[in-house]
Amino acid sequence: MTVPAIEAHVNYLAATGERPVSYTFEPPPGIPPFSGRRDARAVRIGDARSLAEHPTLDREGFARVDHATAVRDFDDDAQVRGTYYAEVEALLRRETGAVRVVIFDHTLRSTSPERRAEKQAREPVRSVHNDYTAISGRRRVTDHLDPVEAAERLCRRHAVINVWRSIRGEIEEVPLAVCDARSIAPADLVPTDLVYPDRVGEVYSVRYSPEHRWFYYPRLRSDEALLIKTYDSLEDGTARFSAHTAFDDPTTPAVAAPRESIEVRALVFF
């Protein structure tokens, strides 16, 4: 079935043969924030709302769910950690059947420079990536659990899931595109150093392939959540890695509300 789609540019990683390095803060003088080279490609991004079968975490690597929240001010860190974390934990237990969920961080993003300066929000990431790799997906377990529990949990299946949502009404500009995990080949994924002030993480940058199948949810509402699987320890054909990116929607109205969103990252244990 052919679904309605738009054409937009997304930024892949150009093939240079070098391992990319990306800084999460202002790097030392003379060092670029990102050492790789972008490869902008026009891709078809389908309307996921029109698919005959709703995407699932274990098949495509992403899923949209209805999810109301009691949080009224996402700028209030206490509300986010005290109320929203509990809501997300319950959501992930319900949607995945997990026996344990550990939420370990969240990020606010905005397309408004004023909002970013005022609330220390980050800019949307306009490059195709996946938040974790085969190495860092396992490492998150030892980062956030005590050694005894971590060793036990690593003997069983676990996943890392990003829960993404709008926090200011419908998304009118710079929506999020997600790539069907089944269309991503291992060779498309490039380990990339993600440098923090106190540590170095690892993510996947993504090289272009004409096989990639892209989707988005137009005008995603604040009572919906987008679940994105960024790592799964299973290697049996279950969606293990997906990819996503913010992009400029050519159908965005001339006067559009700034995109404001939150993403919560969680370890999910089975």
Secondary structure, 3 states (H helix, E strand, C coil): CCCCEEEEEEEEECCCCCCCEEECCCCCCCCCCECCCEEEEEEEEEEHHHCCCCCCCCCCCEEEEECCCCCCCCCCHHHHHHHHHHHHHHHHHHHHCCCEEEEEEEEEEECCHHHHHHHCCECCCCCCEECCCCCHHHHHHHHHCCHHHHHHHCCCCEEEEEEEEECCCCCCCCCEEEECHHHCCHHHEEEEEEECCCCEEEEEEECCCCCCCEEECCCCCCCEEEEEEEEECCCCCCCCCCEEEECCCCCCCCCCCCCEEEEEEEEEEC
